[in-house]
């Protein structure tokens, strides 16, 4: 999947339903921790000085982008301006 213009392709990460210590989280709690957290798969040619690269984990606006499912993998095509931060 190759994004055009200033779009970015993100791969949605799997949602974990428990913490590292084994505590099971309610679905609403899970979403608040991981909403908008994905890996950068591809960057369009129109993106300049992004501050992130392919393979980085980024946080984006929760209701932005277009979701696509290819071969059981979920991707999001999103405008560069909707990416808010690079996760450490």
Secondary structure, DSSP 8 states (H G I E B T S, - for coil): ----TTEEEEEE----SB-TT--B--HHHHHHHHTTEEEEEEE-TT--S-S--TT-EEEE-TT-SEEEEETTEEEEEEEGGGEEEE--
